Amino acid sequence: FKMINDSLGHNVGDRLLIEVAARIKLCVRGADATARLGGDEFVIVMPRLTSPDVTTVAGRLVESLAQPFVIDGRELRTPPSLGISVCPQDADDVETLIRYADTAMYSAKAQGGGCFHYFAPDMNLAATKRLHIETELRESLAAGHIEVHYQPKVDMGGRITGLEALARWRMKNGVAVDPSVFIAIAEETSLINELGDWMVSAVCRQLTDWRAAGIDAPRVAVNLSARQLRLASFPEKVALTLVESGIPARLLEFEVTETAAMENPESALRLLGKLADMGLTLSLDDFGTGYSSLANLRSLPLKALKLDYTFVRDIAVDGNDLAIARGTIALAHSLGLHVIAEGVETVAQWELLHDLGCDEVQGYLVARPAPPEALTALLLR
């Protein structure tokens, strides 16, 4: 909904909300209370309805709201996520019932949307844990207590060609949080923008330290989130950071996922174009997982694409993965793009990628992500 507002304007967003409300009314009874809580969230109160009937109504709502909306000749799709709490089984006060329904809704959203979930007690435990992680992450970001580890990328001769910067975080109790967990939480909030800005600044500081130590540091790649791609001010922030640190733009690279780039291609093209004009390198991460073709992406100012590890993992034993890798590398080269294979863990994978003409590899066979001090000697060599 936010993307529709940002790209097509609030007038289109308002009309979409009106259409959604009209469809909801067609799916519920006249005695049911329906209201918009705010943004794109609605609440429905259905008195004296048994659980099987609720399931029927919820299924009807999902089916209706999943159908495309046509506004100004544009076809818009907004798959709904529904959460259900039942009185008095789950709770008997309004505030708790709404909170539990909200928790169940986020559970449905986490499954990809287009579905409904009933509230379950373990969801409340999960929501409490998630809130705890979010609160601590916010505090750690404000205090600068996030670590940056770096994983080398090498060419087929073994020479280091670049590094990827990866966020690592431990909670106050010393427990390391899986990056897929805390980054997913950051993605759901504005924290991902703060984390992204912090990562760019931290990388520039590290590059400054390496250069001061006489190390000819290679280019460092930072992951760019879908939320950052929507921020028109992002290129200006990056430019300011580069100026303040004295780091040339050629030493900084941004990796954008295929899914994020294709979420709003026109907006992504504008923002990535500004970054490319500044002299930064842009590469496409996780290629093959977003179901787009290179033809859809050729308008973006990319220099390289990263072949996702899911296609590299079984390349030595699965003929289909081998064919995908061969075709992707050939097509990317025909478009003038460099190819980096992710998740390389065995010599057999390396040799096959070498034979296919892959340009670079990254993975545990080469090196695991490590703190900067562990890479100093390696970079000096």
Buried (B, 14 or more C-beta within 10 A) or exposed (E): BEBBBBBBEEEBBEBBBEBBEEBBEEBBEEEBEBEEEEEBEBBBBBEEBEEEEBEEBBBBBBEBBBEEBEBEEEEBEBBBBBBBBBBEEBBEEEEBBBBBBBBBBBBBBBEEBBBBBBBBEEBBEBBEEBEEBBEBBBEBBEEEBBBBBBBBBBBBEEEBBBBBBBBBBBBEEEEEBEBEBBBBBBEBBEBBBBBBBBBBBBBBBBBBEBBEEEBEBBBBBBBBBBBBBBBEEBBEBBBEBBEEBEBEBEBBBBBBBBBBBBBBBEBBBEBBBBBBEBEBBBBBBBBBBBEBEBEBBEEBBBBBBBBBBBBBBEBBEEEEBBEBBBEBBEBBBEEEBBBBBBBBBBEEBBEBBEEBEBBBBBBEBBBEBBEBEEBBEEBEE
